């Protein structure tokens, strides 16, 4: 089996699962190709929740691409590209197996991302930008390219309509967030996406958004791609609450995967959701 054949199996099991089964299908063959086997092993934990009750709700995958010293951008916000080509392909694969890809307004404004699948095969996810105060320019790709539906989650007010029960396509504003300038409430966000039938959520960035979901205990799987680069200053990957003891540190189950010039840390959290 080639890596491309393995990837097609992953896509099929992700988007056309046998819902009568409760695990990774037994007919998925083992591969003698190291890269194909690695691909199957890496994505199997992300696909299995599609079977048997959809994990009784949501499944949240987050990712972070960083330097050796834990930076995701320079002091001026430049981040293209810290990770190598294999790391970027992996990012696009995560998009392809997700119902929705989510970013915060800071990342959407600074990077002007498309959040579509281009470096591999697979469908585009629904794009979600958490933009409480409508900071992201209307001219950005998310609102203009028409290649995938975009949900803009904005602040609710006394005149906000009830939440929709279905996607309408194009760009859709959803007033569902608590006002103010404090951190977002991730559970509010997930409740809206679940109502719309979006269950496998990929939190792509930025660092503050991923950190907020981590702090809330809502990340099931975290992929951290570390590039052999030392930036020395700039934006940190994670911003989590201060702790006094290492016993309070997050210690997920981890395994390491070599992705070209990058090292991927595949981290599993037991969220108990």
N, C-alpha and C positions, 0 to 999 in steps of 0.2 A: 504494500500500500504506500502510495506517495503522500507527502504532506497535503497536496491539493485534494486528494481523495478523502483523507481524514477530515479536512475542513468541510467538505460537502456533507459528510456524515453528521458533523456537528451542527451545521445549519439545518439539515433535515430534522434531526432530533429536537432542535430548539424550536423551530417554527411549525413542525408537523408532528408533535409528539404522540406516542401511543399512550393515551391517557388511561388505558386499562392497566398499565404497569405502574409500579411504584419505584422503579429504579432504572438506571442506565441500561438500555436494551441489551440482552444477552447476545444478540446477533451482531453487535458491533465487534469486528474482529480485532485481535491483537496485531500489531504491525512489527515487521522486522526493521523498518526504517526508524532510526532514532528520532528524527525530527517529527515524523508522523505520530509516533508513540507519545512523544512529549506533548504534542498538540492535543491529543485525545485526553491525556492525563490532566492537562492544565485546564481544559474547558469542561471536563466531566462534572466537577462540583457546581459549575454555573448552570448546567443544563438539567441536572437531576431534579431540582425543585419544580421543573415543568411537569413532572409526573406526580401523581398522588396528591391531590388537593392543593397544588400550587404552593406548597409549603404553608398552607392555611393562610395565605395572604401574599405579602410582598417578599421580594428578594433583592437586596441592595448590594451592588458591587461598586466599589470606589477605586480610583487609581491616582497615583502621584508619580510624576516624572521629575527626578531631582538629581543634583550633583552629589559627589561624595560628601561634601560638607552640608548637605541638607538644604540646598537653595533651589528654588524653582524659577527664579528670574533675577536679573540684575537690579541694581537700585533704580534704574530707569524703566524697569518693567519688561526688558527684553528676555524672551524665553525660547525663541526659535533659532536652532533647536538644540535643547540640552541632550536629548536622547537620540540614538542612532536610528537607522532605517528600520531595523528589525523591531525596535521598540515602537516606532510609529505604526508599523503594520499591526502589531499587537493591539495598539490603541483602536485602530479601525475594526479589528476583529471583535473587540469588546462592544463597540457600537453595533455591529451587525447581529450580535446575539441578544441585544437588549430591546425591550419595548420602548423605552425612553432614555434619552441621554440628557443629563441635567448639569447646568453650569450656573454660577452666580453672576450678578450683573457686572462685577469688576472684571472677571475673565472675559465675559462677552464684549464689554466695552473696549478693553485693551487689546485683545487678540483678534477680534472680528472673526470668530471661527464659523465654519460651515456646519460642523457636527454631523457630516454625512459620511457614508462609507465609500471610499475611493481607492484605497490601497489594497483592497481585497474584494472578494465577491460577497454578496449578501445584501439584504434590504436595509434601507435607511430607517433609523428609529425616529420616533416623534421627538422633536427638540423642545426642551423645556428650559426657560431662563427665569431665574428668580430675580425679578426686577421690581421690587416693592414700589420704588419712587420713579419708575420709568426713566432710568438713567441711560439705558443703552440707546445709541442713536438709531433712528428709524431707517437710516440708510445702510445699516449693517446687513450682512448676508442672511442672518436668521430671519429677517423681515422682508427681504427683497428677492432672494434667489428662487423661491417657489419649488425647491427640490424635495422638501419634506414638510409636514405640518409643524408649526411652531406654537407652543403654548407660552404666553408671557404671564407669569404669576405676579399680580400687583396687589397693592393694599386695598382692603375693602373699606367701604364707608357706609353711611346710613342709607345711601341710595343704591347700593350694589344689588344687582339681580341675584337670584338664587343660582347655585352652582349648576353647571351643565351636566347632563348625564351621558353625553356622547361628544366625540370629536367632530368638528365641522370642516376640517381641512384648512389650508392656508394659515394665516396668523390669527390666533384666538387669545384675547385678553381674558384672564380669569381673576376677578377680584376676590382673593381668598386669604391674604396675609394680614396679620395684625400690623397696624400702622406704627410709625416711629422709626428710629434709627438703630434699634438694638438688633441682636442676632435674630435670624429667622427661627421659626419653630418647625423643625424637620417633620414632626408628626403631622402637622397641618398640611405640609406639602405632600407627604405620602398618602394621606387620606384623600386628597383631591385626585391624585394620579390613580389610586386604586378605584375610585368611583368611575373613572373614565376607562377602566379595563386595562390599565398599564401596571403590570405586576413586576416585571424584571427591570429594575431601574439601575442605570449606570451613572454614578455621580463622578463626572469627569474633572471637575475643578470649579474654582481654584482652591488654593490651600485653605482659605478660611471656610469655604463651603464644605469641603471634605472634613475639616476639623469639627465643624458644627454637627455633622451627622455622626462622626465618631464619638464625640462627647455625649450625644444623646443615646448612644448604644444601639444605633440603627444600621450599622454597616455589618453585613454578613461576611463579605470577602473584600480584602484590600490588596491591590496589586501595586507595589512600589518598585518602580524602575529606577535603578541607580546607574548613572553614567560615570565613566572614569574622568571626571572633570572636577576641579576645585575652583569655585567662583570667588570665595573669600568674603563676599558681602552680598547684600540683596535680600530678596524676600524669602523667608523660611518656609519649609514645606508644611509644617504643622504648628498650630497655635492652640494648645490644649491647656486646661486648668493646671495651675501649679500644684505640685505634690511635695510632701515632706519626706516620704519614704519610698524607696524603690519597690516596696511591696505593693504600692498603689499604682505602679506603672502598668500600662496595657501590655500583656504578654500573650499575643495570639499564637496559635499553632502555625509554624512557619516551614516553608521549604523554599529552596533557591533553584532557579532555572536560568541557564545561560541563554541570553537572547542577543546573539551577535556581540556588539561592543558593550551592551548593557547587562546588568545582573538584575533579574526579576525576583523580588521577594513576594511569594504567594502566601498571604496571611489569612487564616481562617479565624473568625470570631464566633463565639457561641452567644448569640444575642438573646436567645430565649424568647423570641417573639412568636 
